[in-house]
Amino acid sequence: MGRLSGKVAIITGASSGIGRATAKLFAAEGAKVIVSARRTGELNELVAQIRATGGEACALPGDVRSEDYARALVALAVERYGRLDIGFNNAGTLGEIAPSTDVSEAGWNEAIAINLTGSFLGAKHQIPLMLKFGGGSVIFTSTFVGHTFAFPGVAAYAASKSGLIGLTQVLAAEFGPQGVRVNAILPGAVDTDMYRSMNNTAESQAFVTSLHALKRVASPEELARSVLYLASDDSAFVTGTASLADGGASITRT
């Protein structure tokens, strides 16, 4: 029996990186997964891979900025699997990179809409369904950037991801009595497309690596295991946390 046997999960941002690795791990641990992203081809490939290894999955492409899409994901969970236990609201964007005084209003709004509002809309519609079945686990992907560490040029990203921590705490307080746990995972550097787009030289990658106590960046699969902990009953008494999985970047000064 897997750690998520019998559970149903929605995973956004599942076409690559942490979301994709988490979808595979959740399915391997017995969950039925609904995978979400904007890229249809990548989602269909992911579903095929999960099914080929004996897992259960279905895909619904769309944009997390749409409340109708948040509703549709939950409706699909009911239609296909009859319940919802886990919502991993992971979709995100790095956004416009520039000195803060040069960031456009459109660039700012896009990062807030995808990273913060999109996650809020997901939770808004996931939680009522969880409540019907006695509770569940909502997880957001935040970051150490803007929480314990700051990089210049990423104001919209840092602000939008930091906002998820406040949202986590409020939702945890509101719905904890009814059995819904809410946590945010705060990764350090993870070897994903987003990481490589921001650190596209050997020098930049070496600098970021040096910031971590472990002197390396994480793989998406390592972060997926941290998300699994928050999704599973292993974390039954954990809620409202900003859970660092940052390889020691927050405490390193060497």
Beta strands, then each sheet from edge to edge (+ up, - down):
strand 1: 8-12
strand 2: 32-36
strand 3: 56-59
strand 4: 86-89
strand 5: 136-141
strand 6: 180-187
strand 7: 242-245
sheet 1: 3+ 2+ 1+ 4+ 5+ 6+ 7+
end
